[in-house]
Amino acid sequence: MEADVGRTNFIWDAIEEDLKNGWCTKVHTRFPPEPNGYLHIGHCKALVADFATAEKYGGLCNLRFDDTNPAKEETEYVDGIMADIRWLGFDWNGGLYFASEYYEQCYQIAEDFIRRGLAYVDELSQEDMRAYRGTLTEPGRNSPWRDRPAEESLDLFRRMRAGEFPEGSYVLRAKIDMASPNLNMRDPAMYRILYQEHHRTGKEWCIYPMYDFAHPLGDAIEGITHSMCSLEYEDHRPLYDWVVEKAGFREPHTDKHGDLSHGPRQIEFARLNLTRTVMSKRYLRRLVEEGHVSGWDDPRMPTLVGMKRRGYTPAAIRDFVDRIGLSKADSVVDLALLEYCVRNDLGAKVPRMMAVQKPLKVVLNNWPAEKTDQLPIEYHPDHPEFGERMVSFGKELYIETDDFMEDPPKKFFRLRPGGEVRLKGAYIIKCEEVVKAPDGTLSHLICSVDLDSRSGSPGADRKVKGTLHWVNAADCVPLAFRLYEPLLKSSEEIGEDVDRKDFVAQLNENSLTTLNGFGERALETASEGDTFQFLRLGYFCKDRDSTDECAVFNLVVGLKDSYKPA
């Protein structure tokens, strides 16, 4: 993806100012996902910002996994995240890193903090730490162990590393200011004891650095100049700067790439909120674990693997992120905008085909039983270079059940008793008789065909108001259509503070509907991931669940826009 140099935002304005005043000589960003799940559409805003910013300024962008919580991290997610980034068209030209690579360096910096009186080992329980922390209107209180001698804290910290103490018995805390108006500066935890095997370091460590300590150090060690993150970390920025400064990275220095730097600068932007979409990774994990979806790549999921499987394209996702832009203001983006971008991208790219979701049989009473026509139909009306395919036409056809009404309202231009319609690329037919099943339901239609009205023939000029799609009942393939709606009933996004009962209650029971129908014979050779516009139905992508007996197609997006671009 090429950065759009014709546009700007407040982050790029800040970077240009930093380049002018000598904060750095080369822009170096990083994308720092946690490997505890797959990337979702919300991550794309940060991902594109990090990679496109580096590209715009001819800089570097690292991919660094912040693997500081081994309880929920897996190599599967590492591999999946890397595949997602490549699928979007990016590459980490600054290198691939893991926070776990810096465990020893972080540990040595922590020991240095202890020796310099900037950290201490505390024995308060988590409940007591919360009580001592104070509130937004009341200052915190010093821990009884805050003034513990550095030598004693250093000894305890080393014994923590050696595995001598149980979880929760000790933590290492930064010594900052328990009266600070910013609660994040009230002696935050730097290290905790955790007997959990790590997906990369195994059992080497039983103490792990906290994110607010490991993250700024990782940025500083790698020579990152601009650390972009979501607005929720704005209150953490003073702690970020404190760690970088106290670790000695704020002094002008030459990084490992030979570029001048004053250390990393954190810049926050509003995260992406999307209507009727679960955007919390914690809740996405629960959707998978509790069986509400089939997996992380369920096409209903807002994960990139789910969107890829559904048929969304990298170009559409990048267009969506570009349209919403980067700002400081929190807002909720309408899901219709994302669908518009997908539809806009697919419209000029994918071939048109015919398929019927709710088949209604039509028998042509004046068509010879043994006769089959081969009709040329274009793949795309605006792209003749796509060519055409031959579609067979015979005595028995399928049309959509919804395209027929016995007692239609005014301006119903589809098929009715005694009415005429044109079949796409074929003939005009007229409904002569409605045949009912013994229970009174609709069985099939008997129609006559105007044999002189074939598309492309002299009689094709005869006008009728309706044109329907169809398939030849004797020469079609069975299809399963998976139709999707948003996962949530409400337009409100599920936040982290929603309890389990409310979370389940908000799920849309109609998020997946499966219909069984037929498609034209040419669809038989479609491969997994192939996308088509099924005329008058929407865009559909062939799913991996397809079998030789029945091809499965996922609805990518419908044909109608509810979003109107400015």
C-alpha positions, 0 to 999 in steps of 0.5 A: 500500500502506498501512503496517500501523500496528498492527505494529512492528519494531526499525527503526520503534522506532529511528525513533520514538526519533530523532523524540523526541530531535530527530535529525530532524523528518521521516522521509525514506527512499530505495530505492537499486537499482543498474541492473545487472539487474531487481529480484528478490524479495530486493529487495522486503524493502528496497523495502517497508521503505523505502516503507512506513516513509516512509508510516507516518510521513507522510514521503518516499521517494526512488527513487535509482539508484546508477549508479556502475558503468557497465560493467554498467548499462543504461537498460533496467534503469532503466525495468524497475525503475521499472515493477516499483515501480509494479506493487507499488503504490508511488510515489517521493513524494520524487523520482527521482534518480541517483547520477550527478547528484551526480558533480560534487558528489562530485568537489568533496567529494573535492578538499576531502578531499585539501586537508584531508589526508583523502585521497590519490592512491595508485599501488599495484596492486590486488594490492599494495593487498590485501597492504598491507591486512593481515588480521583479525588483522594491521594493514595497512601504510601505502602509500608514497604515503600522505604524498604532499603534498596539492598533488601528490595534487590535481594527480594527481586532476585529471589522472585526471579529464582522462584522462591515465592508464590504468586501474589506474594511480592510485586516490584513497583515504581516509586513515583508519587502516591499523591499524583492526580494521575492514578497511573503514576501512583507507584504502578507495578513493574513486575509480578510473579507468574508461574506460567510457561511462555510460548517462546521462553518456556519456563525460563522466567517466573516473573514477567514485566507489566505492559506499562514497563515493557512497552516503552522500554521495547520502543526505546530499545528498538529505536522507535521514534513515534509510538502511536496508540489508541486514546485509552493510553493517553493517561498512561503517557506520563508513565511511558515518558517516565520509564523512557527518561529514567532508563536513559533514553531521552538523552540525544543518542544514535540508535542501532540504525545510526539515526539521531533520536531523543527516544520514542514519543507516544501519540494517541488517536481515537480507536475504531468503534463500529456499529453492531460489531463486537470490538473487544478481543476478550469478547471475541475470544468468548464468542469462540470459546462458548460456541456462538461462532464456529471459530476465529475465522467465522465469516460473521467475526470482525477478525481479518481471517473472518473477513478474508473468508467472507470475501472482503478484500484488502483494498476495501479494508484499506479504503475504509481505514483511509476514509475514517481517518485519524483523529482525537475525537471518539466516534462510532462508524456506521458498519454501512461504510465498511460495506460500501467500501467492499461493494465499491471495490468488488463492483468493477472486479468480479464477474456476474453469474446467476444463482437462485436462493429460493427456487420456484420451478417454471415449466415451459409448455411450448418448449420441446423437451429435448431442446436445449439452447446455449446462450452467450451471457457476458461476465460483466456489463462494463468490462467486455474484456472479461468475456462471456460464457455459454448458459444452457436454457431448457424446458424446466427452469428455476426462478426466485420464489420472491419473483412471483406473486399471485395477487401482486401490488401495483408496480410489481414488475416481476412475474404474475398470473398472465404477466410477462417478464424477460429472463436475463440473456434469454427469452420473454416468458408469460405465466399461463397457470399456477400449480398448487400442491395438495396442501395449497402451497405453490408447487410450480408455474406453467409458462409460455415462451416467446420463441422470437424474443431471444436476446440478440435476435430481431425479436428481442426489441419487444419491451417488458418491464421486468427482467429476472435471473434464472437457472436451467433446472436440468443443468445447474449445480446445488448451492448453499447460501450463507446469509449474514447479519451483524452479530449484535442486535443493537447499534451499540458496540459491546464494551469491556464493562458489559457482563456475561448475561447482557453480552449474550442477550445482545447477540443477534439470533439471525446473524446466520441464515442458510438457504439451499438453491441452485447456480448455473453450471459454470460455478462448478469450477469455482475455487475456494475464495472465488467471488462473484456477483450473483445477479440481483442477490449480492456478492458471494464468495465460495467457502472452504466448507464446499463439497463435491455435492454442494458448493457453499457461498458466503454472502460478502455484501448485498447490492444496495447501499445504505451509506451515502458517501459525501 
